[in-house]
Amino acid sequence: MTSQPTGLVLGNGLSVLLQPLPGCQVVATCLHVGTGFRNEPVAGAAHLLEHVLAQGASSSRPLTDAVAAAGGTVNARTAADYTQYTAILPAGALELALRIEHDRLTDPDLGPAHITAQTAVVQAEIRRNMLQRPHGGLVLFDLPALLHDTWANRHNGYGDIEALGDLGPAELGRFFQASYAPGNTHLALVGDFDPHHARDLVEQHLAPVPARTGPPRPHTAEAPLTAPRRALRDERIAATARTAIGFRTPDPATAPQAHLATVLLGELLEDLGTDCACHRGTRRTWGAFKARAHRTGNPFDVARDALFAVDFPHPVDLDPDEAEHCLRSVMACVADGSVPLAGPLTRIRRQLALALHAELDSVAGQASWLCVGAAVHRDPLHLAGLPGALLRLPDTEVAAAAARLAAAPAARLTSRPAPTAPAPAACAPAAVTAVPTGAAR
């Protein structure tokens, strides 16, 4: 994706981006709704509604079957600040995809039977992917709740099993009407199509969607964290312990340089691991760092600040203070120059550039990032510019980010095996217990 896409805004408020790729033989669509788990009314509502609408709408089920029959694919996902529906079809089948998106926006299947079935699917997904895995949900669920104070950042957007069970047609209907408004929606078309014909098809199928504006979303900034927060969590299905330490990240909207520096710092910490020479001989043995600059692992598609998390396994009898001291020591070494940065950061920038360019390998990836760029970052080519931005970022910015975090208050959550006892069901949520806090190291 090299050229600037063309765009138009329909009379109902829906924004459209077109990126022709003549000769590629396929076409992709992405419907991007500017509502994710950070702006949902109930924990997991955006995720559940995504499942409910993943196959289009009640009237378009034959259309999704036709996509499969033509060799096409459909997919959907929910992120912090948006929900997306993507499709890839053979060239010439663009109208089929647009008919599905029209039905998705105008004829949602919000019948009780369909909602009940999809609620069960989401609940099973949460159990399988999180609650039935050792230390499941440590960073995705429990650490944000300890670190943050606002609903947007602290609640479990993947889904609260009990809260999901209380969502019925009326609640999801109100959420749909507010969130799936054309004024809160972007549509990207990428692939082998004539742009003039594509515009005509978009006008024909999506201009009739009734005009609605998205709900107002004033940003509520987090109050600064002034003291450490610490908690212990009993884990019923793990043999070892794991500690997660979370910090507040810079806001990518107002401090993009500091945000990118934090992303590079996370990659550097994983590269250094716990074998950094600056603290050898003063530590116990534990597993490697796993760092991330957003709870879902993608720091480039978020509109606002979130969390910077580092977690790692360790022996059950390791004092969590020692684990936190290890992390802060490594960051202090990065900040004061004890750890050479030029070589590792050059390699990390190259690896990130390869990964970012790979995101644009498929037409669906291009369509998705056009929408993320336009809706979240006000630049459709945001992702294409990231490798250059990372290359231009001075190493000193990464050292400065390490210095800030090395001394900053943090939330620390240790997940440890529960005392031996008759084990409850594996899908029961782990218990989190706050413990008294002292001064941050």
QUIBELTA-V788154 format. One record per residue. RES is the residue in one letter. PHI is phi in degrees with one decimal (NA if undefined). PSI is psi in whole degrees, 0 to 359 (NA if undefined). D_FIRST is the distance of its C-alpha to the first C-alpha in Angstrom with 1 decimal. Layout:
# QUIBELTA-V788154
res & phi & psi & d_first
RES & PHI & PSI & D_FIRST
RES & PHI & PSI & D_FIRST
This chain:
# QUIBELTA-V788154
res & phi & psi & d_first
M & NA & 106 & 0.0
T & -119.3 & 323 & 3.8
S & -85.2 & 155 & 6.2
Q & -69.9 & 128 & 8.3
P & -69.7 & 157 & 8.9
T & -93.0 & 156 & 12.6
G & -142.1 & 161 & 15.1
L & -151.6 & 157 & 18.7
V & -119.1 & 122 & 21.5
L & -72.7 & 165 & 24.1
G & -61.0 & 335 & 27.7
N & -85.5 & 358 & 28.1
G & 103.4 & 352 & 25.6
L & -72.4 & 129 & 22.6
S & -93.7 & 134 & 19.3
V & -124.2 & 136 & 16.6
L & -121.9 & 134 & 12.9
L & -124.1 & 127 & 11.5
Q & -128.5 & 90 & 8.1
P & -69.2 & 139 & 9.5
L & -129.7 & 79 & 8.6
P & -57.0 & 135 & 12.0
G & 88.3 & 358 & 14.0
C & -80.3 & 348 & 12.4
Q & 74.7 & 0 & 15.7
V & -136.4 & 166 & 14.7
V & -139.2 & 144 & 13.8
A & -126.2 & 146 & 13.4
T & -123.6 & 150 & 14.9
C & -138.8 & 119 & 15.4
L & -96.7 & 118 & 18.5
H & -114.4 & 114 & 18.6
V & -103.0 & 127 & 22.2
G & -77.6 & 45 & 22.9
T & -137.2 & 121 & 25.8
G & -127.2 & 202 & 26.0
F & -75.8 & 345 & 28.9
R & -75.9 & 341 & 29.4
N & -128.0 & 44 & 30.4
E & -106.0 & 155 & 32.3
P & -82.7 & 335 & 36.1
V & -132.9 & 141 & 37.1
A & -57.7 & 116 & 35.9
G & 95.0 & 1 & 33.5
A & -63.7 & 319 & 33.5
A & -66.3 & 320 & 29.7
H & -63.6 & 316 & 29.4
L & -65.0 & 315 & 32.2
L & -63.6 & 325 & 30.9
E & -57.8 & 314 & 27.5
H & -63.4 & 319 & 29.7
V & -62.5 & 324 & 31.8
L & -101.4 & 3 & 28.8
A & -61.0 & 328 & 26.7
Q & -98.5 & 27 & 28.0
G & 86.7 & 234 & 27.7
A & -138.8 & 175 & 31.1
S & -58.0 & 324 & 34.6
S & -82.3 & 349 & 34.2
S & -109.4 & 11 & 30.9
R & -57.2 & 318 & 31.9
P & -61.1 & 331 & 32.4
L & -69.6 & 317 & 28.8
T & -66.6 & 327 & 27.4
D & -63.9 & 324 & 29.8
A & -68.7 & 328 & 28.4
V & -61.5 & 312 & 24.8
A & -62.5 & 319 & 26.3
A & -64.1 & 331 & 28.4
A & -85.1 & 0 & 25.4
G & 88.7 & 11 & 23.9
G & -89.2 & 174 & 21.4
T & -135.4 & 154 & 21.1
V & -128.9 & 153 & 21.3
N & -153.2 & 165 & 21.1
A & -154.0 & 153 & 21.9
R & -157.4 & 155 & 22.2
T & -117.7 & 134 & 23.9
A & -123.1 & 188 & 23.0
A & -62.5 & 318 & 24.9
D & -117.7 & 8 & 23.5
Y & -163.9 & 168 & 22.1
T & -128.6 & 139 & 22.3
Q & -129.6 & 147 & 19.6
Y & -126.7 & 120 & 20.0
T & -118.9 & 154 & 17.3
A & -145.7 & 144 & 17.9
I & -122.9 & 129 & 16.5
L & -136.4 & 162 & 18.5
P & -62.2 & 149 & 19.0
A & -54.8 & 137 & 17.7
G & 99.8 & 349 & 20.5
A & -104.3 & 20 & 21.3
L & -59.3 & 320 & 19.3
E & -60.7 & 325 & 22.6
L & -61.0 & 315 & 23.9
A & -65.5 & 321 & 21.3
L & -68.4 & 326 & 22.0
R & -64.1 & 321 & 25.7
I & -64.0 & 317 & 25.4
E & -67.4 & 325 & 23.7
H & -59.3 & 313 & 26.4
D & -65.8 & 323 & 29.1
R & -62.6 & 324 & 27.6
L & -85.0 & 344 & 27.9
T & -120.3 & 342 & 31.3
D & -138.6 & 57 & 33.2
P & -66.9 & 140 & 32.8
D & -85.4 & 94 & 35.3
L & -109.2 & 31 & 37.3
G & -70.3 & 150 & 40.4
P & -55.9 & 319 & 42.5
A & -65.1 & 316 & 42.3
H & -66.4 & 317 & 38.5
I & -64.3 & 317 & 38.2
T & -61.5 & 318 & 40.8
A & -64.2 & 316 & 39.2
Q & -73.0 & 329 & 35.7
T & -61.3 & 317 & 37.5
A & -62.8 & 323 & 39.2
V & -64.8 & 314 & 35.9
V & -65.8 & 317 & 34.4
Q & -61.5 & 319 & 37.7
A & -65.0 & 323 & 37.8
E & -64.1 & 318 & 34.2
I & -63.4 & 316 & 35.4
R & -62.7 & 314 & 38.5
R & -68.0 & 315 & 36.7
N & -85.8 & 340 & 33.8
M & -126.2 & 293 & 35.8
L & -69.7 & 337 & 39.5
Q & -98.6 & 13 & 40.5
R & -111.4 & 144 & 38.8
P & -56.1 & 130 & 40.6
H & 60.6 & 24 & 39.6
G & -61.2 & 136 & 37.2
G & 78.3 & 7 & 35.8
L & -58.5 & 309 & 37.0
V & -91.0 & 325 & 33.8
L & -74.0 & 323 & 32.2
F & -105.2 & 300 & 35.5
D & -85.9 & 323 & 38.3
L & -64.2 & 315 & 37.0
P & -58.8 & 324 & 35.1
A & -65.4 & 330 & 38.4
L & -81.2 & 324 & 40.3
L & -80.0 & 322 & 38.0
H & -104.9 & 162 & 37.1
D & -115.6 & 336 & 39.3
T & -85.7 & 148 & 37.1
W & -55.8 & 318 & 36.6
A & -55.9 & 318 & 32.9
N & -96.1 & 337 & 32.6
R & -96.3 & 337 & 35.7
H & -82.9 & 164 & 35.9
N & -83.9 & 99 & 34.7
G & -77.4 & 341 & 31.7
Y & -63.9 & 323 & 31.4
G & 143.7 & 128 & 34.6
D & -93.2 & 120 & 38.3
I & -57.5 & 316 & 40.2
E & -70.9 & 318 & 43.2
A & -63.6 & 322 & 41.2
L & -61.3 & 323 & 39.1
G & -65.1 & 342 & 42.3
D & -92.1 & 357 & 43.4
L & -87.4 & 118 & 40.4
G & -117.6 & 190 & 41.5
P & -56.5 & 319 & 40.5
A & -65.7 & 313 & 41.7
E & -66.1 & 314 & 39.8
L & -67.3 & 327 & 36.5
G & -62.6 & 316 & 37.0
R & -65.2 & 319 & 37.4
F & -64.1 & 318 & 34.3
F & -62.8 & 313 & 32.3
Q & -61.0 & 322 & 33.6
A & -76.3 & 321 & 32.7
S & -93.8 & 322 & 29.3
Y & -91.7 & 45 & 27.8
A & -87.9 & 144 & 28.2
P & -53.3 & 325 & 25.7
G & -68.7 & 350 & 25.9
N & -112.1 & 20 & 24.6
T & -132.8 & 140 & 21.8
H & -120.1 & 148 & 18.1
L & -129.4 & 127 & 16.6
A & -114.7 & 138 & 13.0
L & -120.4 & 126 & 12.4
V & -134.1 & 133 & 9.5
G & 140.6 & 205 & 10.4
D & -90.3 & 88 & 13.1
F & -149.8 & 158 & 15.0
D & -83.4 & 123 & 16.7
P & -62.3 & 326 & 15.7
H & -68.1 & 318 & 19.4
H & -65.8 & 321 & 20.6
A & -62.3 & 318 & 18.3
R & -60.3 & 318 & 19.6
D & -62.2 & 318 & 23.1
L & -66.8 & 319 & 22.7
V & -61.7 & 314 & 21.5
E & -60.4 & 318 & 24.4
Q & -64.6 & 317 & 26.8
H & -96.7 & 332 & 26.1
L & -112.7 & 340 & 25.1
A & -61.6 & 328 & 26.9
P & -70.6 & 349 & 30.2
V & -61.4 & 128 & 29.4
P & -57.4 & 139 & 32.1
A & -69.8 & 131 & 31.0
R & -148.4 & 145 & 31.3
T & -96.8 & 153 & 30.1
G & -71.2 & 163 & 29.2
P & -69.1 & 149 & 31.9
P & -63.3 & 139 & 32.3
R & -129.7 & 71 & 31.0
P & -63.1 & 136 & 32.8
H & -79.3 & 126 & 31.7
T & -101.9 & 108 & 34.7
A & -71.7 & 144 & 34.5
E & -72.5 & 138 & 36.2
A & -66.7 & 145 & 39.5
P & -56.9 & 143 & 39.5
L & -80.2 & 118 & 40.7
T & -106.2 & 351 & 44.0
A & -149.4 & 153 & 45.5
P & -67.0 & 151 & 44.5
R & -124.1 & 132 & 44.3
R & -136.1 & 146 & 45.3
A & -153.6 & 158 & 45.9
L & -117.2 & 145 & 46.9
R & -129.7 & 126 & 45.8
D & -80.9 & 124 & 47.9
E & -108.2 & 122 & 45.8
R & -83.2 & 344 & 47.7
I & -128.9 & 29 & 45.8
A & -123.6 & 145 & 45.0
A & -95.7 & 341 & 47.2
T & -122.8 & 174 & 45.7
A & -99.2 & 164 & 44.6
R & -147.4 & 135 & 41.2
T & -115.5 & 135 & 40.7
A & -120.7 & 132 & 37.7
I & -120.5 & 126 & 37.6
G & -121.7 & 139 & 35.4
F & -123.1 & 159 & 34.7
R & -76.1 & 135 & 33.2
T & -89.7 & 157 & 29.7
P & -62.5 & 155 & 28.8
D & -79.7 & 120 & 27.0
P & -64.4 & 339 & 23.3
A & -78.9 & 324 & 23.6
T & -108.0 & 341 & 26.5
A & -137.6 & 64 & 26.4
P & -61.8 & 324 & 22.8
Q & -63.8 & 313 & 24.1
A & -65.1 & 325 & 26.8
H & -65.7 & 313 & 24.6
L & -63.8 & 324 & 22.2
A & -63.3 & 322 & 25.5
T & -66.9 & 322 & 26.8
V & -61.2 & 313 & 23.8
L & -63.7 & 324 & 24.4
L & -62.2 & 318 & 28.1
G & -60.6 & 316 & 27.7
E & -63.8 & 322 & 25.9
L & -66.0 & 319 & 28.7
L & -62.0 & 318 & 31.4
E & -64.8 & 324 & 30.3
D & -67.9 & 320 & 30.2
L & -73.4 & 323 & 33.7
G & 66.9 & 195 & 35.2
T & -92.6 & 9 & 38.8
D & -97.8 & 16 & 40.1
C & -56.0 & 131 & 39.4
A & -62.1 & 339 & 42.4
C & -69.5 & 346 & 43.1
H & -132.5 & 17 & 44.8
R & -65.0 & 144 & 46.0
G & 85.6 & 352 & 49.6
T & -117.3 & 12 & 49.5
R & -131.8 & 166 & 47.7
R & -89.7 & 175 & 48.1
T & -93.5 & 130 & 45.8
W & -148.6 & 182 & 43.0
G & -78.2 & 177 & 39.5
A & -75.8 & 154 & 36.2
F & -64.8 & 143 & 34.3
K & -123.6 & 111 & 31.5
A & -111.3 & 150 & 29.6
R & -153.5 & 146 & 27.1
A & -103.1 & 19 & 26.0
H & -167.4 & 149 & 25.9
R & -62.7 & 330 & 28.1
T & -91.8 & 0 & 25.4
G & 94.3 & 348 & 23.8
N & -110.5 & 106 & 20.3
P & -85.6 & 359 & 20.9
F & -101.4 & 357 & 17.4
D & -117.9 & 22 & 17.7
V & -105.8 & 144 & 21.2
A & -86.2 & 331 & 22.4
R & -137.5 & 179 & 25.7
D & -63.6 & 154 & 27.8
A & -141.5 & 241 & 28.8
L & -135.5 & 151 & 30.4
F & -108.0 & 116 & 30.2
A & -119.7 & 140 & 32.0
V & -128.6 & 127 & 33.5
D & -135.2 & 155 & 35.5
F & -161.8 & 148 & 37.4
P & -78.4 & 155 & 40.3
H & -160.1 & 166 & 43.8
P & -59.7 & 152 & 47.4
V & -59.8 & 325 & 49.2
D & -88.8 & 7 & 51.7
L & -72.4 & 131 & 49.3
D & -69.1 & 123 & 49.8
P & -55.1 & 331 & 46.6
D & -59.7 & 322 & 47.6
E & -67.6 & 321 & 47.3
A & -62.9 & 316 & 43.8
E & -66.3 & 322 & 42.7
H & -61.6 & 322 & 44.5
C & -59.7 & 310 & 42.6
L & -61.3 & 313 & 39.2
R & -65.6 & 327 & 40.4
S & -64.9 & 317 & 41.9
V & -63.0 & 315 & 38.6
M & -65.0 & 323 & 36.8
A & -64.4 & 323 & 39.7
C & -67.2 & 323 & 39.4
V & -64.9 & 320 & 35.8
A & -68.7 & 321 & 36.8
D & -93.2 & 4 & 39.8
G & 89.5 & 2 & 38.2
S & -64.3 & 333 & 40.2
V & -102.3 & 118 & 37.0
P & -61.6 & 134 & 35.1
L & -103.6 & 332 & 31.5
A & -57.8 & 308 & 30.0
G & -64.8 & 305 & 29.7
P & -59.3 & 318 & 28.7
L & -70.3 & 327 & 26.1
T & -61.2 & 315 & 24.5
R & -64.9 & 318 & 24.2
I & -65.2 & 319 & 23.0
R & -60.9 & 319 & 20.2
R & -64.2 & 317 & 19.0
Q & -64.0 & 318 & 19.3
L & -65.5 & 321 & 17.4
A & -61.7 & 317 & 14.5
L & -60.8 & 316 & 14.5
A & -65.2 & 320 & 14.9
L & -68.3 & 317 & 12.1
H & -64.7 & 326 & 9.5
A & -65.0 & 332 & 11.3
E & -60.5 & 335 & 10.7
L & -99.3 & 9 & 7.1
D & -66.9 & 323 & 8.8
S & -98.5 & 155 & 10.0
V & -65.1 & 327 & 9.2
A & -67.5 & 321 & 11.7
G & -62.7 & 319 & 10.3
Q & -63.5 & 316 & 7.1
A & -62.9 & 318 & 9.8
S & -61.6 & 313 & 12.1
W & -74.6 & 334 & 10.3
L & -59.1 & 315 & 9.6
C & -67.9 & 314 & 13.3
V & -59.3 & 315 & 14.4
G & -60.3 & 313 & 12.9
A & -69.7 & 315 & 14.5
A & -81.2 & 322 & 17.7
V & -94.4 & 320 & 18.5
H & -113.6 & 2 & 17.2
R & 60.9 & 25 & 17.0
D & -147.1 & 108 & 13.6
P & -57.8 & 332 & 10.6
L & -99.4 & 27 & 8.4
H & -54.3 & 311 & 11.3
L & -64.6 & 320 & 10.1
A & -61.8 & 334 & 7.7
G & -88.1 & 351 & 11.0
L & -66.2 & 316 & 13.4
P & -55.7 & 318 & 13.8
G & -65.7 & 320 & 14.9
A & -64.2 & 320 & 17.1
L & -67.4 & 323 & 18.7
L & -66.1 & 322 & 19.4
R & -78.5 & 345 & 21.1
L & -69.5 & 121 & 23.1
P & -65.5 & 148 & 26.7
D & -58.8 & 329 & 28.5
T & -62.2 & 332 & 31.2
E & -66.9 & 323 & 29.2
V & -67.6 & 318 & 29.1
A & -61.4 & 321 & 32.8
A & -66.2 & 321 & 33.4
A & -63.2 & 320 & 31.7
A & -64.1 & 320 & 33.9
A & -63.3 & 318 & 36.9
R & -61.5 & 312 & 36.3
L & -73.6 & 329 & 36.0
A & -59.8 & 330 & 38.8
A & -108.7 & 359 & 41.2
A & -82.4 & 148 & 39.7
P & -61.1 & 149 & 41.4
A & -139.7 & 163 & 39.8
A & -99.5 & 130 & 40.2
R & -125.1 & 125 & 41.4
L & -125.9 & 123 & 41.8
T & -109.0 & 124 & 43.6
S & -101.4 & 120 & 43.6
R & -131.1 & 154 & 46.7
P & -57.9 & 138 & 48.6
A & -69.0 & 150 & 51.0
P & -54.3 & 147 & 54.7
T & -58.5 & 124 & 56.1
A & -167.9 & 165 & 57.1
P & -56.0 & 120 & 56.7
A & -76.9 & 133 & 52.9
P & -69.2 & 178 & 51.7
A & -58.5 & 144 & 49.0
A & -63.8 & 338 & 45.8
C & -86.8 & 0 & 43.8
A & -71.5 & 141 & 45.8
P & -66.3 & 146 & 43.9
A & -70.8 & 147 & 44.8
A & -87.7 & 134 & 47.1
V & -111.0 & 129 & 46.1
T & -122.6 & 124 & 48.9
A & -73.2 & 147 & 48.7
V & -125.3 & 157 & 50.7
P & -58.7 & 146 & 52.2
T & -110.5 & 150 & 50.0
G & -113.7 & 195 & 51.0
A & -70.3 & 143 & 49.6
A & -67.0 & 140 & 46.1
R & -75.3 & NA & 46.2
